[in-house]
Amino acid sequence: MKKRIFVLLSLLLLMSISACGKTEETVEPPEMIQEESSVVSEEPQEESAVAFGTIQEESTELPEEAQEEPVFDLTAYDLQYDRREEFIKVYEQIQAQDEAENFEGTWQRSEVASSLGAELTITEQDEEGFSFIGDFYYFSHMGWLEGKALFVAPDVAIFEYTDDWGDEESTPQYVVFETTEEGLQIYASAASADLGLGMNVSVDGLYVQGEPVYTNATVLEDNFSKQVQDEIKTLLGENYEMCFETVVQMGLITSTPATLEDGTKATFYDAFIPTMGGYAFTLLACENGDLYMNSEAYEVGWKTNVEGATDYPAYVLEEE
């Protein structure tokens, strides 16, 4: 019996020792666990930071072909007669245009008096530029210009003019063509003789395709009632169109309120065509229907519908 108890106690002791041994082998010191876990956690964080930084850098960098070239801005240049150097700056930027605006067609100068009109025809457009020919007017003076304009931008071209007629080498002048929403805008570095044109003739202005708008289109009706027109037609007879209507529609006219000595209200008109001597008249039109007119045309001279009147009645011009 004692032997049997001894054996059981021995077995229990052995089992206890075995259990204690397992605990010592499997439990690792806390420092080793922390050290290893620290190493493990640092490595993926480092890799993640590098990967994220690389993505950001690549996404913000645009390839060279995607970057837009600067757009040519004509408003940056002061294109006036006395600023020829500005036109030279534009001319220095000539370059072919594969997708230029369509400049071709017939263009009329608009937003001017009809006596300052012009007609421009553009043809043979290619990637380099286009050919043009134009007639330009200043009352009875005119000028003619033709050449080849070269592109600077899809909507801008420039022409260099050199006078080949003189013996001395001339200073080049320039004409700029720009398409806009309104039409074709033209600027020149000079006018008149510097471009081979007549006196006071200019190429500048807005040109449109189709019917132009003339600022004097209704000048006759704006200044004279139908009754006054008919009365003047009676006074002038066959000379009415050339010596009155043409002068009003093609020339310059001013009107000033006036008062006669007897208190009658009137309007005093002064009209003439620059560059055309003889096409001029003065007229005093009274509210009561009396008309006094003096035309510089030799075949007309003094005219009135007041019997016996040989000169203008006394009157005072009103200050406006």
C-alpha positions as CSV (number, residue, x, y, z in Angstrom):
1,M,0.0,0.0,0.0
2,K,2.8,2.4,1.0
3,K,4.6,1.4,-2.2
4,R,1.6,2.2,-4.3
5,I,1.2,5.7,-2.6
6,F,4.9,6.4,-3.2
7,V,4.5,5.6,-6.9
8,L,1.5,7.9,-7.2
9,L,3.3,10.7,-5.4
10,S,6.3,10.2,-7.7
11,L,4.1,10.4,-10.8
12,L,2.4,13.6,-9.5
13,L,5.8,15.2,-8.8
14,L,7.1,14.3,-12.3
15,M,4.0,15.8,-13.9
16,S,4.4,19.0,-11.9
17,I,8.0,19.4,-12.9
18,S,7.1,18.8,-16.5
19,A,4.4,21.5,-16.4
20,C,6.8,24.0,-14.9
21,G,9.3,23.3,-17.6
22,K,6.8,24.0,-20.4
23,T,6.0,27.4,-19.0
24,E,9.6,28.5,-18.9
25,E,10.2,27.5,-22.5
26,T,7.1,29.0,-24.1
27,V,6.9,32.4,-22.3
28,E,9.2,34.9,-23.9
29,P,10.6,38.0,-22.2
30,P,8.4,41.1,-22.8
31,E,11.4,43.1,-24.2
32,M,11.9,40.7,-27.0
33,I,8.3,40.8,-28.0
34,Q,8.2,44.7,-28.1
35,E,11.5,44.9,-30.0
36,E,10.3,42.5,-32.7
37,S,6.9,44.1,-33.0
38,S,8.5,47.5,-33.4
39,V,10.6,46.3,-36.2
40,V,7.7,44.7,-38.0
41,S,5.5,47.8,-37.7
42,E,8.1,50.3,-38.9
43,E,8.8,48.5,-42.2
44,P,5.3,48.7,-43.7
45,Q,4.8,52.3,-42.6
46,E,8.0,53.3,-44.3
47,E,7.0,51.6,-47.5
48,S,3.5,53.2,-47.4
49,A,4.9,56.7,-47.0
50,V,7.2,56.3,-50.0
51,A,4.5,54.9,-52.2
52,F,2.0,57.7,-51.3
53,G,4.6,60.4,-52.0
54,T,5.4,59.0,-55.4
55,I,1.7,58.9,-56.4
56,Q,1.3,62.6,-55.5
57,E,4.4,63.7,-57.4
58,E,3.4,61.8,-60.6
59,S,-0.2,63.2,-60.5
60,T,0.8,66.8,-60.4
61,E,3.4,66.7,-63.1
62,L,1.9,67.3,-66.6
63,P,3.7,66.0,-69.7
64,E,5.2,68.6,-71.9
65,E,2.8,68.1,-74.8
66,A,-0.2,68.8,-72.5
67,Q,1.0,72.2,-71.5
68,E,-0.7,75.0,-73.5
69,E,1.3,77.5,-75.5
70,P,0.7,81.2,-74.7
71,V,-2.1,82.8,-76.8
72,F,-1.2,85.8,-79.0
73,D,-3.0,88.9,-77.7
74,L,-3.2,91.8,-80.2
75,T,-4.6,94.1,-77.5
76,A,-1.1,94.1,-75.9
77,Y,0.1,96.3,-78.8
78,D,-0.7,100.0,-79.2
79,L,-1.5,100.0,-82.9
80,Q,-1.6,103.7,-83.8
81,Y,-0.1,105.8,-86.5
82,D,2.6,107.2,-84.2
83,R,3.5,103.8,-82.8
84,R,5.2,102.1,-85.8
85,E,7.5,100.1,-83.4
86,E,4.4,98.3,-82.1
87,F,3.6,97.0,-85.6
88,I,7.2,95.8,-86.0
89,K,6.8,93.7,-82.8
90,V,3.8,92.1,-84.3
91,Y,5.5,91.5,-87.7
92,E,8.4,89.7,-85.9
93,Q,6.0,87.0,-84.7
94,I,5.0,85.8,-88.2
95,Q,4.3,82.0,-88.3
96,A,2.3,79.7,-90.4
97,Q,-1.2,78.7,-89.2
98,D,-2.8,75.3,-90.0
99,E,-6.2,76.3,-88.6
100,A,-6.5,80.0,-89.3
101,E,-9.8,81.8,-89.4
102,N,-11.4,82.3,-92.9
103,F,-10.4,85.8,-94.1
104,E,-11.5,85.3,-97.7
105,G,-14.4,87.2,-99.3
106,T,-15.4,90.8,-100.1
107,W,-15.4,93.3,-97.2
108,Q,-16.9,96.7,-96.9
109,R,-15.8,99.4,-94.4
110,S,-18.7,100.0,-91.9
111,E,-19.6,102.4,-89.2
112,V,-18.4,105.4,-91.2
113,A,-19.9,108.0,-93.5
114,S,-20.5,106.7,-97.0
115,S,-17.9,109.1,-98.4
116,L,-15.3,107.4,-96.3
117,G,-16.2,103.9,-97.5
118,A,-13.8,101.2,-98.8
119,E,-14.0,97.8,-100.4
120,L,-11.5,95.0,-99.7
121,T,-11.3,91.6,-101.5
122,I,-9.3,88.7,-99.9
123,T,-8.4,85.6,-101.9
124,E,-5.8,82.7,-102.1
125,Q,-5.7,82.0,-98.4
126,D,-3.2,79.2,-97.3
127,E,-1.3,78.3,-94.1
128,E,1.1,81.2,-94.7
129,G,-1.5,84.0,-95.2
130,F,-3.6,85.5,-98.0
131,S,-3.7,87.9,-100.9
132,F,-5.8,91.1,-100.8
133,I,-6.7,94.1,-102.9
134,G,-8.7,97.2,-101.8
135,D,-10.0,100.6,-102.8
136,F,-10.2,103.2,-100.1
137,Y,-11.9,106.7,-100.1
138,Y,-11.8,110.1,-98.4
139,F,-14.5,112.0,-100.1
140,S,-13.3,112.5,-103.7
141,H,-9.7,111.3,-102.9
142,M,-9.0,107.6,-103.2
143,G,-6.2,105.0,-102.8
144,W,-5.5,101.5,-103.9
145,L,-3.5,98.8,-102.1
146,E,-2.7,95.2,-102.7
147,G,-0.3,92.6,-101.4
148,K,0.1,89.4,-99.4
149,A,-0.6,89.4,-95.6
150,L,1.2,86.8,-93.5
151,F,-0.3,85.1,-90.4
152,V,0.8,85.9,-86.9
153,A,-2.0,84.0,-85.2
154,P,-5.2,82.1,-86.4
155,D,-7.1,85.4,-86.3
156,V,-4.3,87.9,-87.1
157,A,-2.3,88.7,-90.2
158,I,0.1,91.5,-91.1
159,F,1.2,93.1,-94.4
160,E,4.5,94.9,-94.9
161,Y,4.4,97.8,-97.4
162,T,7.5,99.1,-99.0
163,D,7.4,102.0,-101.5
164,D,9.2,100.8,-104.7
165,W,8.4,104.0,-106.7
166,G,11.0,106.3,-105.2
167,D,14.8,106.3,-105.7
168,E,15.5,106.3,-102.0
169,E,14.9,103.3,-99.8
170,S,11.6,103.8,-98.0
171,T,10.6,103.0,-94.5
172,P,8.4,99.9,-94.3
173,Q,4.9,100.4,-93.1
174,Y,2.4,97.8,-91.8
175,V,-1.2,96.9,-92.1
176,V,-2.7,94.4,-89.5
177,F,-5.9,92.4,-90.2
178,E,-7.8,90.9,-87.3
179,T,-11.0,88.9,-87.4
180,T,-13.4,89.7,-84.6
181,E,-17.1,89.0,-83.7
182,E,-18.1,92.2,-85.4
183,G,-16.1,91.5,-88.7
184,L,-12.6,92.4,-89.9
185,Q,-10.7,95.0,-88.0
186,I,-7.8,96.8,-89.8
187,Y,-5.1,98.8,-88.3
188,A,-2.3,100.6,-90.2
189,S,1.0,102.2,-89.1
190,A,0.5,105.1,-91.5
191,A,-2.0,106.7,-93.9
192,S,-2.0,108.6,-97.1
193,A,1.2,108.8,-99.0
194,D,3.2,106.5,-96.6
195,L,1.0,103.7,-97.9
196,G,0.9,105.0,-101.5
197,L,-2.7,106.3,-101.0
198,G,-4.3,109.6,-101.8
199,M,-4.4,112.6,-99.4
200,N,-6.1,111.8,-96.1
201,V,-7.0,108.3,-97.3
202,S,-6.9,105.6,-94.6
203,V,-7.3,101.9,-94.6
204,D,-8.2,101.7,-90.9
205,G,-11.6,100.7,-89.6
206,L,-14.2,97.9,-89.2
207,Y,-15.1,95.9,-92.3
208,V,-18.1,93.6,-92.8
209,Q,-19.3,91.2,-95.4
210,G,-22.7,92.2,-96.8
211,E,-24.3,95.6,-96.4
212,P,-22.2,98.1,-94.4
213,V,-23.7,100.5,-91.8
214,Y,-23.2,104.2,-92.8
215,T,-23.4,106.8,-90.1
216,N,-24.9,109.3,-92.5
217,A,-27.5,107.0,-94.0
218,T,-30.4,109.2,-92.9
219,V,-28.7,112.6,-92.8
220,L,-31.1,114.1,-95.3
221,E,-34.2,113.1,-93.5
222,D,-32.7,114.0,-90.1
223,N,-32.1,117.6,-91.1
224,F,-34.8,118.4,-93.6
225,S,-38.5,117.7,-93.6
226,K,-40.2,116.5,-96.8
227,Q,-41.8,119.9,-97.2
228,V,-38.4,121.7,-97.0
229,Q,-36.9,119.2,-99.5
230,D,-39.7,119.7,-102.0
231,E,-39.4,123.5,-101.7
232,I,-35.6,123.4,-102.3
233,K,-36.2,121.1,-105.2
234,T,-38.5,123.8,-106.7
235,L,-35.8,126.4,-106.1
236,L,-32.9,124.5,-107.7
237,G,-34.7,122.5,-110.4
238,E,-32.3,120.2,-112.3
239,N,-29.4,121.2,-110.0
240,Y,-31.2,119.8,-106.9
241,E,-29.5,116.4,-106.8
242,M,-25.9,117.6,-107.4
243,C,-25.9,120.9,-105.6
244,F,-28.1,120.0,-102.6
245,E,-28.8,116.3,-102.1
246,T,-25.3,115.1,-103.0
247,V,-23.7,117.8,-100.8
248,V,-25.8,116.7,-97.8
249,Q,-25.3,113.0,-98.2
250,M,-21.6,113.0,-99.1
251,G,-20.3,116.0,-97.3
252,L,-20.3,117.5,-93.9
253,I,-23.2,119.5,-92.5
254,T,-23.8,121.5,-89.4
255,S,-27.1,123.0,-88.2
256,T,-27.5,125.8,-85.6
257,P,-30.7,127.2,-84.2
258,A,-31.2,130.9,-85.1
259,T,-33.7,133.7,-84.4
260,L,-34.6,136.5,-86.8
261,E,-35.0,140.1,-85.7
262,D,-38.8,139.8,-85.7
263,G,-38.6,136.7,-83.4
264,T,-39.1,134.1,-86.1
265,K,-37.3,130.9,-85.3
266,A,-35.1,129.3,-87.9
267,T,-32.2,126.9,-88.5
268,F,-28.9,127.9,-90.2
269,Y,-27.2,125.1,-92.2
270,D,-23.6,125.0,-93.5
271,A,-22.8,122.1,-95.8
272,F,-19.8,121.2,-98.0
273,I,-17.9,118.3,-99.5
274,P,-14.2,118.4,-98.5
275,T,-11.9,118.0,-101.5
276,M,-14.6,119.2,-103.9
277,G,-14.7,123.0,-104.3
278,G,-18.0,124.4,-105.4
279,Y,-20.0,121.6,-103.7
280,A,-21.2,123.7,-100.8
281,F,-24.1,125.8,-99.6
282,T,-25.5,127.8,-96.7
283,L,-29.2,127.8,-95.9
284,L,-31.4,129.7,-93.5
285,A,-34.7,127.7,-93.2
286,C,-37.4,129.6,-91.2
287,E,-40.3,127.9,-89.3
288,N,-42.8,130.0,-91.4
289,G,-41.5,128.3,-94.6
290,D,-39.2,131.1,-95.8
291,L,-35.9,129.8,-97.3
292,Y,-32.7,131.7,-98.0
293,M,-29.9,129.8,-99.8
294,N,-26.6,130.6,-101.3
295,S,-24.8,127.8,-103.3
296,E,-21.1,128.0,-104.3
297,A,-22.0,126.1,-107.5
298,Y,-21.7,128.8,-110.2
299,E,-24.9,127.7,-111.9
300,V,-26.9,128.1,-108.8
301,G,-25.8,131.0,-106.6
302,W,-28.4,132.8,-104.6
303,K,-31.9,131.3,-104.2
304,T,-34.9,132.2,-102.1
305,N,-38.6,131.8,-102.0
306,V,-39.1,135.3,-100.5
307,E,-40.0,137.7,-103.2
308,G,-37.5,140.6,-103.5
309,A,-35.0,139.2,-101.0
310,T,-31.4,139.5,-102.2
311,D,-29.6,138.6,-99.0
312,Y,-30.1,136.8,-95.7
313,P,-32.3,138.7,-93.2
314,A,-30.7,139.8,-90.0
315,Y,-30.5,136.9,-87.5
316,V,-28.7,135.7,-84.4
317,L,-27.3,132.2,-83.9
318,E,-28.2,130.6,-80.6
319,E,-25.4,129.3,-78.4
320,E,-25.7,125.6,-77.7
